[in-house]
Amino acid sequence: MKTTLLSLLFLVSTNLFAQITTLPYPPGLMPNPNNTKRVIRVSPDDHIWTGYKNYGVTEYDGTSWKYYNDTNGLPSNNVSSIAFQGNIKWIGTNNSLFKTDGLNLTTYNTLNTPLPSNNILNLFVSDTTLWVATDRGAVSINGSSFVIFNTANSPLQSDTVLCFAENTFGVYISDSKGINVLTSTGWKGTSPNISPVYRLTSDQNQNIYSYNYQIKDTVFQKIRMQSNPCLFNNLVVQPINFLGATDPNKTFAVSNYSNLNDLYLLEFNSQNSLSNAYPIQGPYSAALANDSVDLFDYNSLGELIFAENSSDIYKLNINGISPALQPDTCPYLDINQVQARVWNNGSMFYDLTGNPLYEVPKGSGKSSIFAEGLWIGGKDQQGKLHLAAQTYRQSGNDFWPGPLDTTDATINPGAFQQYDRLWKIERYTVNEFISKFQDGSVANGSYTIPSIILNWPAHGSGNYSRKLAPFIDHNLDGVYNPYDGDYPDMKGDQMLWWVFNDNRSNHSETNAQYNLGVEIHGSAYAYNCPALSGTDTVINYTTFYHYDFINRSDTDYHDVYIGVYTDVDLGISLDDFVGCDTTLDIAFALNGDDDDSLNPLPHEDDRGYGLHPPMINLALLKGPEPVPNDGLDNNHNGVTDEVGENCMLNYFISSNNDFTVVGNPYTAQQFYFRMNGIWKDSVPLTYGGNGYNPSSTDYTQYMYSGNPYDTSGWSEYHPCTGCSPNTPSDRRSNVSSGPFNLPANGIRSIDYAYVYTREPNFPNGQLTSFAVNREQVMRIKHFFESDSFPCKHLIGIDELAENNFQLKLYPNPAHDEIYVSLTDKVKGKNTFRVTDVTGKNVMPAFVVTTSDFRLNISGLKPGMYFITMKNERTNYIGKFVVE
């Protein structure tokens, strides 16, 4: 977490709750349900057994209750643990071990057995062996055989034993100082210095889990349960903080979420990734899953039985309960190997409290970017500066969600609330809609149009613009109506769209005196092409961004700049270098050494990329139109004032995280200076050193513009002739495009991408990581400039109708085989490819020269597929369904 940031929490409630049944206590027959509980266990016959601190044990068979205490055979009412061995029930107390088979009652203590202590702390059944944890060692009981393990005869680090677990490797024994493993050939290994563990569980993969560790054999590693943060609606996303050990066999655990008071039932898949989260309605304390007590278990139906240590007992079944969030409201771009948090307020990629949320590769727990902020500023005809910029939102806000009134550039509270969200659309959803419209399923009502298509924010109401989120107008009537065949005009395999403005209130981030009155349409998108190889795979590690800046004011602006502020934390935050490449219009960040695991901050001990770390690039793809005939080569192609010229990477500057003249800006003028390559005290950026030299006139627009591995240029490795490399640190940088004009009612746009590259086999070097980086960034720029993205597979209704006329598929739906028939128009040598709705190849490409053939589809799962036919002249697409 960045300690310079102020904590902010934004909560959005959800109405989807898991309802809980309270088990019925018969009045007058049971102890008060508020009596302190210590353990809950469900026996093989689904009876619920509860142990109390001072009131013994209760047994509930679903209808009636039984009560065991010191008046009917139990040696003590202070119960710590319960275990089951066939039809035998073992109960541990602070004054002996108790056994019952329903008829006979037996007490084990230090007087009649070799038990070293009567204070029983935990019980565990392993086959025919009962393991007993005491404050004087561990005991295994097999029939009449007792074996005692303590610090005198074993590697146990403490005689206070807390719990046990078992897999095929051995029995794991947790004491108050660590965990040891007893195998068939002896003791194996000792745990690192960890907190006392009160509950251990095992899974089908022979892993043992504790509160914060996963253990494979004797290898201990911190738990990092990979989660889908979209399960938590718009709550501020932080790593899951488990208050109780998970039970991977059952896949469920109750957890408190972050620092909030909400409780969730968490569901994990076989890869220990969080697959669902169900909000639990009710005043349930986090103590219900506290690691020092065992107050949850599961019956044979998978229902969760749980309690707080001083409350009723509850039963919960999640069957039929909806997860916390629907996919089209998920604020993450997460279709490929990047999981990036998108905001609708000019900020990006972090949780607003200090944690980075640009994870790449997805699921790794590693992040390449900490935060991003959007900047725009220009001057009116009187020379007054109008500016809006965002960094971390710790000082205030310059941007707010929603469109602006087209007559006076204001926004009312209703519009603010209506547009305070992001709309998320998937390519397969659009493709399916197109197919269903074409085959008549939309018209006849047999197909339900997804809400994201039906409610796409294409038009505003009242004085708000009729042109908001882009859409394909199938019947060209200018009105968005999916029942007419209209659908969202999306980029990529997944896209998020949002609208925001700078005119809802005063600018408290920059303290700018004058707002611009701009409405901004934003979109973030990505492609997922898992079948690619070689250089093309970079598309799976890239995210794209497009912004339209619409001037809703009646003021013409000149000398306008658009800036993107990026705080790059490439894994570990304090060891980065930055630079730029004007020939590619990119700003890049790389590790300052070849090991991104050195010297992490305390909260970053598992965030480093390790040896041969990656690079991250901000690649300008297309900028705003420059001032006509300005005499500048705005796009670095050696030509000035050509037709179609755009402002590209016109300035790059890196700053320190401080408030010196080369540090963080805090006035509107300083923000504007930064986009113009000027330091806070009006001194222009100069070549060499740290870019600040008031006595130099060697001005430049680009800081660290040299190849990091070439001593002839200016880079962080070679800041000046004869100088040592800079000290790697926490870098912040700005790219900006301009100057340009933004007239009243005018629109200017910008496109850029973040490109992650890595050469994992060689250290940083010109012929390895840096060369690979340049090659892969050039690949992304080629995809964008030629509009030739790999696996691009968005079809149009008219195109599909024509294609199906040329490419006939029957029967459709099909089972094991489908017949493909071509019209005379497309007979010849054709290449065929079959993909699913996400664009993924589901069988190898093949060539056919006949006009009709049969296709074996017996290996395909039920669902919708597309078959693409391509020859030297054209290509056609058909669809079919496998039942």
Disulfide bonds with the S-S distance in Angstrom:
Cys230-Cys330 1.50
Cys529-Cys791 1.97
Cys720-Cys723 1.52
